[in-house]
Amino acid sequence: MEPETPKINLKAIRSETGLSLAQAAERTGVSKAMLGQIERGESSPTLITLWKLAKGFHLPLTAFLDSTASKPPAPVSFPESIGFRTLFPYDPALGSESFLITLNPGQTHVSHPHDAGVVEDIFVTEGTLELQTDGPWTRIPAGEAIRFKADQPHSYRNLTDAPTRFHNTMHYPRSLG
């Protein structure tokens, strides 16, 4: 079964904020043409583009994913080939959202800084993950966890020959949502 591509709520969010495509492009760093293609359903945004949108609009990532998705959420496949599934969409009462992420053998994902005050919890469920924040890579084996400030550049990698899976919980400042 092929993972479904999520419907993106960009147009509704942009309309709510009263921004033109040009203003949204300036705020997010995503081109006006790409924003238009996403809104019309002509292009599926990459995970990196979704994070740019989330940061530019000061919203959680799951605010851009269709809330009518089946329960439990269906796996979402992004062009970077990262296995990415929403476990718990953004909950304003808790100020967090959680994902299950799979990195294939030899895969690296570079994440841009999130909004100020965002913190990530990582719990490795399978394999070994390496995480880099502001220094050397930190090795995190299955059963171990780490918390870090995600408002700085950070990267994940899997240098093993087996998939690595981890839970990623994003904690947003209380002013969000």
Residue pairs with C-beta under 8 A, 6 or more apart in sequence:
2 77
3 74
3 75
3 76
3 77
4 74
4 75
4 76
5 44
5 76
5 77
6 65
6 66
6 69
6 76
7 41
7 65
7 66
7 68
8 38
8 39
8 41
8 44
8 45
8 50
8 64
8 65
8 66
9 63
9 64
9 65
9 66
9 67
10 35
10 38
10 39
10 53
10 64
11 39
13 57
13 59
13 63
13 64
14 21
14 24
14 35
14 39
17 24
17 57
19 27
21 32
21 35
21 36
22 32
24 30
24 32
24 35
24 56
24 57
25 31
25 32
25 35
27 56
27 57
28 35
28 52
28 53
28 55
28 56
28 57
29 52
29 56
30 45
30 49
30 52
30 53
30 56
34 43
34 45
34 49
37 43
38 44
38 45
38 49
44 78
44 79
45 53
46 78
46 79
46 80
47 78
47 80
47 82
47 84
47 109
48 80
48 111
48 112
50 61
50 64
51 61
51 111
51 112
51 114
52 112
53 59
53 64
54 60
54 61
54 63
54 64
54 114
54 115
55 112
55 113
55 114
55 115
57 63
58 115
58 176
59 90
59 176
59 177
60 89
60 90
60 97
60 170
60 172
60 176
60 177
61 90
61 97
61 170
62 86
62 89
62 90
62 97
63 90
65 76
65 86
65 89
67 89
69 86
72 87
73 85
73 86
73 87
73 89
74 85
75 83
75 84
75 85
76 84
76 85
76 86
77 83
77 84
78 84
80 109
81 104
81 107
82 101
82 102
82 103
82 107
82 109
83 100
83 101
83 102
83 103
83 104
83 163
83 165
84 99
84 100
84 101
84 102
85 99
85 100
85 101
86 97
86 98
86 99
87 98
87 99
87 100
87 167
88 96
88 97
88 98
89 97
90 96
90 97
90 172
90 177
91 97
92 176
92 177
95 171
95 172
95 173
95 174
95 176
95 177
96 169
96 170
96 171
96 172
97 169
97 170
98 167
98 168
98 169
98 170
99 167
99 168
99 169
99 170
100 125
100 165
100 166
100 167
100 168
101 156
101 165
101 166
101 167
101 168
102 163
102 164
102 165
103 109
103 127
103 129
103 156
103 157
103 158
103 163
103 164
103 165
104 158
104 163
105 158
105 160
105 161
105 162
105 163
106 158
106 159
107 157
107 158
108 155
108 156
108 157
108 158
109 155
109 156
109 157
110 153
110 155
111 150
111 153
111 154
111 155
111 156
112 153
113 150
113 151
113 152
113 153
113 154
114 120
114 150
114 151
114 170
115 151
115 172
115 173
115 176
116 151
116 173
117 151
117 172
117 173
118 149
118 150
118 151
118 170
118 171
118 172
118 173
119 147
119 148
119 149
119 150
119 170
119 171
120 147
120 148
120 150
120 154
120 168
120 169
120 170
120 171
121 145
121 146
121 147
121 167
121 168
121 169
121 171
122 129
122 131
122 140
122 145
122 146
122 147
122 148
122 166
122 167
122 168
123 144
123 145
123 166
123 167
123 169
124 140
124 141
124 142
124 143
124 144
124 145
124 164
124 165
124 166
125 142
125 165
125 166
125 167
126 142
126 162
126 163
126 164
126 165
126 166
127 142
127 158
127 160
127 162
127 163
127 164
127 165
128 139
128 140
128 141
128 142
128 158
128 159
128 160
128 164
129 139
129 140
129 156
129 157
129 158
129 164
129 166
130 137
130 138
130 139
130 140
130 156
130 157
130 158
130 159
131 137
131 138
131 140
131 146
131 148
131 154
131 155
131 156
132 138
132 154
132 155
132 157
133 148
133 149
133 152
133 153
133 154
134 152
137 157
138 146
140 146
140 166
148 154
150 170
156 166
158 164
